[in-house]
Amino acid sequence: MYDEQSEGVKNMERLIQTFQLTKMFKQEEVIKSIDFTLEKGEICALIGKNGAGKSTFFKMLAGQLMPTSGDIHLFGKSGKEMTKAKKRMGFMIETPAFFPDFTATQNLEYFRIQRGVVEKERIYEVLQIVGLANQKKKRFRDYSMGMKQRLGIALCLLSSPDCLVLDEPINGLDAEGIREIRNLLLKLNQEKQITILVSSHILTELQLLAKRFVFIKNGMIVEDLSKRTLDEKSKKQIRLKVDNPTKAAQLLESAYPDIRYKVLPDQVISLQNHVEESAEINSLLVNNGVSVMEFRIEALNLEEYFLGLVEGNDAND
Amino acid sequence: MQMINYIKSENYRLLRKKGLYLTSLICLLLITAAAVVLYLLGQYETNFPYATSLFFYSNVISGSLLILIVAFLFNVALTGKDTSLLKQSISFGVSRSAIFWSKLILTVSYFLLLCMIGMVYTIGLGESLLADDAQSVESFLIASFNMLPIVLGGFFMIHALKMLKFGDVYIIILLLFLFMFSGDLLRMILRPVTGLSELYQYAPSTLLDENLMEFVDQAATFDYRYWVVGIAISAVSLLVGAKRFAKQSID
């Protein structure tokens, strides 16, 4: 499952490791034996539908939920020793919670004291980083969703962490907000070498951010890919515009019995496999009197890939 | 260190909660109002028998339920809506145990501080405005000392239940039962049971009633039973509360 690029970084420092991690709620197993590793420097995207188990997995990493079985190592530490490791991490799981009657500064001051961060100026630094430095008098209750998310990220950055675990950090943000947070996370990764594990249901945003993609479905990791492999895998659709789709379909079926295709409106046919034989397919159609007016190989975007993967598996279930 | 930091941060929060000051102010105002009313009635009503410090102090000794409501309000200051932030504290490595005990230490400290201020203020008003009964202050202090473990037991019980996310209504019903009706109920239920028929004497409500009666009769004495019962309620509440909270999901 774990591809060659990820294998290549085996010797790097492992920030998060889970071994056979499971979680049961009453009789329902929501996390099924997850083995996961996050290496230093990665931006890893955890992708899954609502209810796939992303937040439950993150909550177990954060210690909010106790695993039913399995083990978690953070910076190589497990059990009670993880407390020290958590000082090097920043978690934002679901919507960040703050005191509604406090300003951003007061809220961060509360956590600064709690986390033992000595430098008071750090509060202003992180507010500057997330673009909330000019909201000094505004109470948290008056914040927009985007501002709340930013404050959540500011809180994560407060203790200058080496690793961020962010659950849906761009949830509720507008396009501009999403772009800003994405750029911020990229900047933190590139300039401060902060490792990031991030989940989101806005998959296209992760495509622009992450370097590794982990797909989770029904509490199990179903795929673990590097960006390069994902991009390669995504290039698997041929779109044809022909004068006679029925004849083209017959030709394709007889030449490639396992072919998967869809006939779309406007005489368009999309082929999901045999992409590497595009030249032969083109020749087959032309030589048999089918005019090919358009022929192109399309890369599926991440969302399409993900949905394809999950729906495909659903169909097999 | 982790616990000290957590206490400091919670103290930062607590001192910025209006509710804490408002509750304290209302308590002191109620004490003042009671003293002033008794004083004025004593001044203007001939043969008014209650303008005495003994009667004034008896209102405090009989007000255990009111004191427990104040205890509830103080505890809620850190165990109410603010608990939505716990998930972040846990994520940053603060242990559940540190959270449980830190919130308790802080709220009980401020509660005891208010109790002490209230007592000194009560004695000050009683001794300056109202007719002094012989040894009333001494009796008041003894009766208060007897009340202390029971009230603290109640405070710890509230804390444990709040941390375990019990609803406020359930907690109040439990308080009413334990500190108002437990004696009568135990007496009724256990009357036919040989060996247990006298157990009601150890019920918090019975002890509190007894304490009041002895105070009014100016016969208040130190009694170990208050401490036995108070320590039992405290130990059970805190041990069960801390143990269950340590395993609780916080998300």
Interface residues (C-beta under 8 A of the other chain):
Chain A: K59 A62 G63 Q64 L65 M66 M82 T83 K84 A85 K86 K87 M89 F91 I93 E94 P96 A97 F98 F99 D101 F102 Q106 E109 Y110 F111 I113 Q114 R115 G116 L155 S159
Chain B: M1 Q2 N5 Y6 K8 S9 Y12 R13 R16 D82 S84 L85 K87 Q88 S89 I90 S91 F92 G93 V94 S95 K247 S249 I250 D251
